[in-house]
Amino acid sequence: MALTGCAASGANKRWFVQIYVPWYICTMVNESEIVVERVQTGVRMEKRLLKVLKALAEYHDMSLGDLLEGIVLHAFDGKTPFGDESLKRIHDLKRFYNLDLDSSASHRLTEAKRRPVDGGTLDRKTARRKTAEKKK
């Protein structure tokens, strides 16, 4: 503790005391936190599955990335990432979003054929290239 200054001038002076508490001066760090570097990804995923994951993340008040990291880290350890309450919520969300897939569908999902963007038989990449060639 130290007497450090005067709050007013003249006859009505009041001194104030400063108490230095070192753990409140930008040094408090949660030791359980692990600093990581995150990167943006372009992962493609089944539409209804993504809707369920987003809704579950919102329900748990976390980002989709945090939810996915937790699921993957639990899976890598051979543990289930969800308790009974979350599993019930997932069941309800799957029903709401009409998601009828389960683990037996894993590695068997294929993408639906996309409609040609120009009314013909071209895919998007080829259509963009041909459009760029026409502009030249």
C-alpha positions in Angstrom: 0.0 0.0 0.0 1.2 3.5 -0.8 0.0 7.0 -0.3 0.2 8.3 -3.8 -1.6 11.5 -4.4 -4.1 14.2 -3.5 -7.6 14.1 -4.8 -8.2 17.9 -4.5 -6.3 21.1 -3.9 -6.6 23.7 -1.1 -7.8 23.1 2.4 -10.0 20.1 1.6 -7.3 17.6 0.6 -8.1 13.9 0.5 -5.4 11.4 0.1 -6.1 8.1 -1.7 -4.4 4.8 -1.4 -3.3 2.6 -4.2 -3.1 -1.1 -3.6 -1.2 -3.1 -6.2 -2.7 -6.5 -6.9 -0.3 -8.1 -9.4 -2.7 -10.8 -10.7 -5.1 -8.2 -11.9 -2.6 -6.2 -14.0 -2.8 -8.1 -17.3 -1.2 -11.2 -15.8 -4.2 -13.3 -15.0 -4.0 -16.3 -17.3 -6.3 -19.3 -17.2 -3.8 -22.1 -17.0 -6.3 -24.6 -18.4 -6.4 -22.6 -21.7 -4.3 -24.0 -24.6 -3.4 -21.4 -27.2 -3.8 -22.8 -30.8 -3.6 -21.5 -34.3 -6.9 -22.0 -36.2 -7.3 -22.0 -40.0 -10.3 -21.4 -42.2 -11.3 -24.5 -44.1 -13.5 -25.2 -47.1 -15.0 -28.5 -45.9 -18.1 -29.7 -47.8 -20.7 -31.5 -45.7 -24.2 -32.9 -46.2 -26.7 -30.1 -45.9 -29.0 -31.5 -43.2 -26.1 -32.7 -41.1 -24.6 -29.2 -41.1 -28.0 -27.8 -40.0 -28.1 -30.2 -37.1 -24.5 -29.3 -36.1 -25.1 -25.6 -36.3 -28.3 -25.9 -34.2 -26.5 -28.0 -31.6 -23.6 -25.5 -31.4 -26.2 -22.7 -30.9 -27.9 -24.8 -28.2 -24.6 -25.1 -26.4 -23.8 -21.4 -27.0 -20.5 -22.2 -28.9 -19.2 -21.8 -32.4 -19.6 -24.6 -35.0 -15.8 -24.8 -35.0 -15.6 -25.3 -31.3 -18.2 -28.0 -31.5 -16.4 -29.9 -34.3 -13.1 -29.6 -32.5 -14.7 -31.2 -29.4 -16.3 -34.0 -31.3 -13.1 -34.8 -33.1 -10.9 -34.7 -30.0 -13.3 -37.0 -28.2 -13.5 -39.4 -31.1 -9.6 -39.5 -31.3 -9.6 -40.5 -27.7 -12.3 -43.2 -28.3 -14.8 -41.3 -26.1 -18.3 -40.2 -26.8 -18.6 -36.4 -27.1 -22.2 -36.2 -25.9 -24.1 -36.9 -22.8 -27.7 -38.1 -22.5 -29.2 -34.6 -22.7 -27.2 -33.7 -25.8 -28.1 -37.0 -27.5 -31.8 -36.3 -26.9 -31.4 -32.8 -28.4 -29.5 -34.3 -31.4 -32.4 -36.8 -31.9 -34.9 -34.0 -31.8 -32.8 -31.8 -34.2 -32.4 -34.7 -36.7 -36.2 -35.2 -36.7 -36.7 -31.4 -37.1 -34.3 -31.2 -40.1 -35.4 -34.5 -41.5 -31.9 -36.0 -41.2 -32.4 -39.8 -41.6 -28.7 -40.6 -41.8 -26.7 -42.5 -39.2 -23.2 -43.9 -38.9 -24.1 -46.7 -41.3 -24.2 -44.1 -44.1 -20.6 -43.1 -43.4 -18.3 -43.3 -46.4 -21.3 -44.1 -48.7 -22.5 -40.5 -49.3 -22.1 -39.2 -52.8 -23.0 -35.8 -54.1 -26.1 -35.2 -56.2 -25.4 -34.2 -59.8 -25.4 -30.5 -60.2 -27.6 -28.8 -62.9 -25.6 -27.3 -65.7 -25.2 -23.5 -65.1 -25.6 -22.6 -68.8 -28.5 -24.8 -69.7 -26.1 -27.2 -71.4 -23.9 -30.0 -70.1 -21.1 -27.9 -68.7 -20.0 -28.0 -65.1 -19.3 -24.7 -63.3 -15.6 -24.7 -63.8 -15.8 -25.4 -67.5 -18.6 -22.8 -67.9 -16.5 -20.1 -66.2 -13.5 -21.0 -68.4 -15.6 -20.8 -71.6 -17.2 -17.5 -70.4 -13.7 -16.0 -69.8 -12.5 -17.2 -73.2 -15.5 -15.5 -74.9 -14.7 -12.2 -73.2 -11.2 -12.2 -74.6 
